[in-house]
Amino acid sequence: MLGVMTSLLELPVVREQVHRMSVDDYHKAGQTGVLSKNLELLRGIIVTKMSKSPLHEFVVQRLIDALLVAVPAAFKVRKEGPLTLRDSEPEPDISVVRGRAEDWIDRHPSSAQLVIEVAIRSLPLDKSKAEIYAEAGVPEYWLVLPEGRTVEVYRQPSGERYLSQQTLTERDILQCASIAQVSIAIRDILPA
């Protein structure tokens, strides 16, 4: 059944007929309880989030631990916190946003200084999110690939793409260009 659904969505005529949802309508549907909690809005389309493997959670926790030590007080580290963007409301594994928790009592942040996704089974989707983050002006996007023991670093957003992309290995250091105090050895976020 899943194969039929996937094939169906690959047809241009079907994709044109998919009902798109605005961010406002997505919020209204969520407030009324119509939507489940494991969804995110990407380019006006509601997508079910993938389940998290133990490896995924291990890497996310290691990253959060390192970020909480390094990120200055002017920023907040958020796990799976929504970002309200033009036509999307992704919930990245980690985002580092400028401000205080009180700034988001009535709304979600509309950008971030750094967004991190950890891809185990979600690589094609997480790669496509680079366009969404670039369009939102997120200065830096890290795509962590634990099984390949690499991190793709995207910088310099321009339109719907990043002008700079670099692949680092476990021998390298993640030196954040958008938050200078953040420097993380890749080997420290991966299992031994």
ZAVEX-776959 format. One line per 2 residues: their letters; for each residue x, y, z of N, C-alpha, C. Coordinates in pm, whole numbers, plus 50000, padded with zeros to 5 digits. Last residue first. Example, Ala and Ser with C-alpha at 12.3 -4.5 7.8 and 13.67 -1.06 7.14 Angstrom:
sa = 51285 49775 50708 51367 49894 50714 51290 50003 50787 ~ 51319 49431 50780 51230 49550 50780 51320 49670 50780
//
This chain:
ap = 53122 50567 52008 53261 50520 51987 53265 50412 51883 ~ 52875 50784 51857 52913 50672 51943 53055 50625 51909
li = 52932 51141 51831 52905 51010 51771 52941 50899 51870 ~ 53022 51372 51937 52875 51357 51927 52835 51221 51871
dr = 53296 51368 51928 53232 51375 52059 53080 51358 52055 ~ 53367 51382 51661 53383 51252 51729 53312 51249 51865
ia = 53335 51655 51614 53236 51560 51562 53246 51426 51632 ~ 53369 51898 51855 53440 51790 51785 53336 51687 51741
is = 53242 52220 51826 53214 52085 51873 53295 51984 51788 ~ 53183 52540 51916 53285 52458 51852 53273 52317 51911
vq = 53045 52847 51951 53010 52706 51934 53116 52635 51851 ~ 53105 53114 51948 53143 53038 52067 53120 52887 52053
ai = 52992 53223 51712 53136 53197 51720 53177 53110 51838 ~ 52746 53150 51532 52760 53169 51677 52904 53127 51709
sa = 52789 53118 51261 52685 53214 51303 52684 53239 51453 ~ 52980 52924 51231 53011 53057 51180 52911 53160 51230
cq = 53094 52674 51441 52976 52746 51396 53015 52887 51353 ~ 53282 52415 51369 53300 52552 51416 53186 52634 51357
li = 53328 52098 51430 53217 52182 51385 53237 52320 51447 ~ 53626 51944 51335 53557 52022 51437 53446 52101 51371
dr = 53703 51607 51217 53691 51752 51208 53618 51812 51328 ~ 53693 51338 51211 53822 51395 51249 53817 51548 51258
et = 53449 51269 51106 53466 51258 51251 53602 51309 51300 ~ 53417 51524 50848 53424 51387 50898 53446 51387 51049
lt = 53206 51741 50655 53310 51719 50754 53304 51574 50803 ~ 53131 51903 50364 53112 51778 50436 53232 51755 50526
qq = 52971 52207 50286 53095 52139 50320 53061 52011 50394 ~ 52847 52465 50088 52820 52335 50149 52953 52263 50166
sl = 52723 52783 50023 52836 52706 50072 52788 52575 50133 ~ 52481 52884 49949 52591 52900 49855 52712 52817 49895
yr = 52172 52726 49979 52292 52771 50049 52406 52775 49948 ~ 51853 52839 49856 51968 52748 49861 52080 52810 49944
eg = 51650 53013 49791 51614 52881 49843 51732 52784 49847 ~ 51826 53302 49864 51703 53247 49807 51669 53116 49873
sp = 52094 53201 50028 52062 53292 49918 51940 53235 49846 ~ 52295 53149 50315 52167 53134 50247 52146 53241 50141
qr = 52563 53047 50418 52540 53154 50321 52408 53133 50245 ~ 52596 52687 50462 52608 52827 50505 52579 52919 50388
yv = 52587 52360 50588 52535 52452 50487 52542 52594 50544 ~ 52759 52070 50634 52742 52205 50687 52702 52297 50573
ev = 52714 51740 50715 52709 51835 50605 52677 51972 50666 ~ 52914 51515 50882 52819 51624 50900 52828 51713 50777
tr = 52962 51157 50932 52990 51286 50869 52882 51388 50907 ~ 52917 50886 50968 53011 50956 51056 53059 51087 50993
ge = 52721 50749 50852 52835 50780 50767 52946 50852 50841 ~ 52548 50744 51068 52592 50617 51011 52711 50635 50917
pl = 52498 51019 51124 52574 50935 51217 52627 50806 51155 ~ 52496 51298 50982 52475 51164 50926 52555 51065 51011
vl = 52348 51609 51024 52436 51508 51085 52397 51370 51033 ~ 52353 51906 50889 52286 51780 50865 52380 51669 50909
wy = 52317 52234 50990 52401 52115 51000 52313 51993 50981 ~ 52303 52554 50869 52226 52431 50881 52325 52315 50884
ep = 52296 52904 50918 52374 52780 50920 52283 52660 50948 ~ 52122 53121 50894 52260 53133 50846 52337 53002 50837
vg = 51810 53124 50763 51887 53058 50868 52032 53054 50821 ~ 51634 53236 50581 51750 53314 50621 51828 53253 50737
ae = 51433 53093 50471 51402 53163 50597 51520 53244 50649 ~ 51567 52971 50262 51469 53074 50231 51433 53157 50355
ay = 51713 52783 50413 51783 52889 50340 51687 53004 50310 ~ 51507 52618 50507 51588 52692 50602 51664 52807 50534
ie = 51413 52516 50263 51322 52587 50352 51402 52674 50449 ~ 51639 52385 50163 51576 52494 50086 51487 52580 50175
ak = 51679 52190 50358 51781 52294 50339 51723 52412 50262 ~ 51486 51999 50333 51460 52108 50428 51564 52219 50417
sk = 51601 51810 50172 51507 51905 50110 51474 52021 50203 ~ 51747 51668 50363 51819 51743 50259 51727 51846 50194
dl = 51534 51553 50504 51620 51651 50572 51703 51731 50472 ~ 51434 51378 50304 51350 51485 50359 51436 51593 50424
pl = 51656 51205 50262 51600 51284 50152 51514 51402 50202 ~ 51705 51107 50543 51799 51187 50466 51736 51265 50351
sr = 51583 50961 50745 51512 51077 50691 51598 51163 50599 ~ 51704 50768 50889 51619 50722 50779 51555 50838 50704
ia = 51888 50960 51006 51914 50816 51005 51837 50757 50885 ~ 52000 51275 51057 51935 51189 50957 51982 51045 50969
ve = 51933 51546 51245 52008 51421 51250 51933 51322 51161 ~ 51963 51893 51194 51882 51772 51175 51976 51653 51180
iv = 51980 52214 51325 52047 52085 51312 51942 51976 51295 ~ 52035 52556 51273 51939 52447 51273 52017 52318 51250
lq = 52106 52872 51402 52159 52741 51366 52046 52640 51376 ~ 51951 53092 51436 52090 53113 51398 52152 52984 51347
as = 51620 53105 51296 51717 53054 51394 51856 53090 51345 ~ 51281 53229 51275 51410 53193 51218 51498 53138 51330
sp = 51059 53276 51417 51045 53276 51272 51178 53254 51200 ~ 50936 53106 51711 51038 53184 51641 51018 53173 51489
hr = 50578 53115 51771 50704 53043 51757 50807 53134 51692 ~ 50389 53308 52008 50424 53270 51871 50555 53192 51875
di = 50352 53367 52276 50238 53382 52185 50265 53340 52042 ~ 50599 53310 52391 50477 53269 52462 50358 53269 52366
wd = 50855 53373 52309 50774 53282 52227 50653 53230 52302 ~ 50997 53527 52485 50971 53585 52353 50876 53501 52271
ea = 51057 53372 52703 50939 53458 52712 50902 53521 52577 ~ 51303 53262 52638 51183 53177 52630 51055 53261 52630
rg = 51481 53504 52441 51450 53441 52570 51324 53357 52552 ~ 51717 53504 52161 51608 53553 52244 51594 53475 52374
rv = 51784 53320 51873 51820 53438 51952 51697 53481 52032 ~ 51808 52964 51871 51740 53088 51836 51784 53201 51928
vs = 51889 52671 51740 51944 52769 51833 51890 52904 51787 ~ 51730 52355 51724 51749 52490 51670 51807 52577 51781
id = 51713 52014 51642 51767 52118 51730 51767 52250 51655 ~ 51533 51891 51467 51581 51818 51585 51635 51917 51688
pe = 51272 52122 51366 51406 52061 51355 51447 51989 51483 ~ 50991 52128 51254 51031 52110 51393 51168 52042 51391
pe = 50851 52366 51020 50931 52248 51055 50960 52246 51205 ~ 50620 52493 50880 50647 52497 51022 50723 52370 51061
sd = 50582 52699 50586 50625 52577 50655 50633 52602 50805 ~ 50576 52927 50446 50477 52825 50410 50505 52692 50480
rl = 50745 53099 50618 50648 53148 50519 50538 53045 50489 ~ 50758 52960 50954 50818 53020 50836 50707 53054 50735
tl = 50810 52897 51277 50702 52938 51187 50762 53018 51073 ~ 50948 52618 51411 50986 52746 51354 50875 52784 51256
pg = 50905 52418 51708 50862 52466 51577 50924 52601 51541 ~ 51157 52220 51858 51070 52337 51869 51033 52388 51731
ek = 51330 52005 51894 51205 51984 51820 51107 52098 51839 ~ 51485 52180 52142 51474 52046 52084 51334 52031 52023
rv = 51677 52476 52145 51544 52414 52145 51549 52277 52079 ~ 51865 52705 52316 51874 52579 52244 51738 52511 52257
kf = 51879 53057 52285 51818 52940 52348 51834 52820 52256 ~ 52100 53338 52347 52037 53237 52261 51974 53127 52346
aa = 52239 53492 52519 52147 53563 52430 52070 53467 52339 ~ 52427 53333 52649 52297 53354 52714 52195 53425 52624
pv = 52595 53123 52401 52583 53238 52492 52440 53258 52542 ~ 52666 52777 52395 52582 52885 52343 52571 52998 52444
av = 52811 52573 52529 52879 52669 52442 52798 52792 52404 ~ 52645 52409 52681 52768 52460 52742 52824 52577 52662
ll = 52447 52344 52501 52409 52412 52625 52530 52471 52697 ~ 52592 52201 52305 52541 52336 52277 52506 52412 52404
ad = 52644 51955 52431 52755 52040 52387 52709 52184 52364 ~ 52380 51861 52474 52473 51877 52587 52587 51972 52550
il = 52290 51850 52208 52227 51942 52303 52320 51968 52421 ~ 52457 51645 52108 52462 51780 52052 52403 51882 52149
rq = 52374 51429 52265 52514 51472 52269 52528 51615 52216 ~ 52105 51412 52182 52137 51447 52320 52282 51494 52335
vv = 52140 51340 51911 52070 51465 51946 52106 51507 52089 ~ 52265 51090 51944 52337 51201 51879 52272 51335 51913
fe = 52058 50944 52076 52192 50954 52133 52265 51076 52077 ~ 51848 50957 51891 51834 51024 52021 51969 51042 52090
hl = 51961 50800 51684 51917 50939 51661 51912 51015 51793 ~ 51991 50554 51813 52109 50626 51763 52076 50773 51741
ps = 51720 50484 51863 51811 50509 51975 51937 50587 51931 ~ 51512 50673 51630 51586 50553 51671 51672 50585 51792
ks = 51196 50813 51609 51335 50837 51647 51401 50708 51693 ~ 50978 50826 51323 51007 50786 51461 51158 50800 51485
mk = 50921 51121 51124 50972 50985 51141 50990 50954 51289 ~ 50616 51303 51093 50756 51295 51133 50796 51149 51154
tv = 50413 51349 50813 50431 51277 50939 50579 51269 50969 ~ 50328 51663 50680 50413 51545 50670 50423 51481 50808
ii = 50127 51871 50490 50144 51809 50621 50218 51676 50605 ~ 50243 52136 50293 50198 51996 50295 50226 51939 50434
gr = 50361 52382 50277 50216 52376 50270 50159 52235 50272 ~ 50631 52324 50317 50586 52377 50189 50436 52361 50170
ll = 50544 52131 50579 50657 52160 50492 50605 52200 50355 ~ 50451 52090 50905 50408 52150 50779 50531 52188 50699
el = 50447 51782 51085 50502 51914 51061 50456 51960 50923 ~ 50331 51563 51349 50327 51617 51215 50407 51746 51207
nk = 50249 51438 51588 50373 51396 51521 50378 51441 51374 ~ 50005 51506 51697 50122 51582 51740 50250 51544 51665
sl = 49731 51533 51462 49807 51464 51566 49935 51543 51594 ~ 49465 51771 51418 49594 51713 51379 49661 51641 51495
vg = 49241 51861 51550 49222 51783 51428 49351 51711 51388 ~ 49250 52033 51762 49275 51892 51788 49258 51803 51667
tq = 49238 52300 51729 49110 52231 51742 49126 52081 51768 ~ 49503 52366 51695 49433 52414 51815 49301 52342 51837
ga = 49557 52255 51443 49625 52203 51562 49554 52242 51690 ~ 49403 52417 51281 49373 52274 51287 49438 52210 51409
kh = 49535 52663 51325 49394 52646 51363 49358 52498 51376 ~ 49789 52606 51213 49776 52641 51355 49633 52619 51403
yd = 49711 52563 50948 49779 52456 51020 49768 52480 51171 ~ 49619 52816 50881 49524 52704 50885 49582 52585 50962
dv = 49868 52954 50895 49756 52991 50982 49653 52878 50994 ~ 50014 52827 50691 50061 52816 50829 49948 52851 50926
sm = 49790 52661 50461 49870 52775 50506 49915 52750 50649 ~ 49808 52367 50268 49757 52432 50389 49848 52549 50424
rh = 49688 52204 49973 49792 52272 50049 49728 52347 50165 ~ 49594 51904 49843 49545 52022 49914 49658 52080 49998
vq = 49707 51805 49529 49722 51788 49673 49676 51918 49740 ~ 49714 51846 49261 49582 51840 49325 49589 51820 49475
er = 49975 51830 49181 49907 51958 49161 49773 51962 49234 ~ 50022 51558 49228 50086 51658 49315 50019 51794 49303
vv = 49882 51452 49012 49833 51429 49148 49893 51532 49243 ~ 50038 51535 48797 49896 51572 48799 49836 51553 48939
pl = 50291 51416 48855 50272 51562 48859 50125 51603 48868 ~ 50332 51141 49064 50265 51188 48942 50240 51338 48950
el = 50419 51074 49313 50522 51111 49215 50461 51160 49084 ~ 50201 50988 49452 50249 51123 49480 50358 51169 49384
ls = 50187 50726 49354 50079 50821 49325 50127 50964 49345 ~ 50408 50610 49471 50401 50623 49325 50296 50726 49287
tm = 50326 50618 49741 50445 50690 49698 50442 50712 49548 ~ 50099 50451 49729 50085 50590 49772 50204 50673 49724
vg = 50219 50210 49652 50117 50270 49567 50102 50419 49600 ~ 50384 50166 49875 50443 50182 49743 50346 50248 49646
lm = 50195 50127 50079 50282 50244 50084 50344 50270 49948 ~ 50082 49880 50000 50000 50000 50000 50086 50125 50000
//
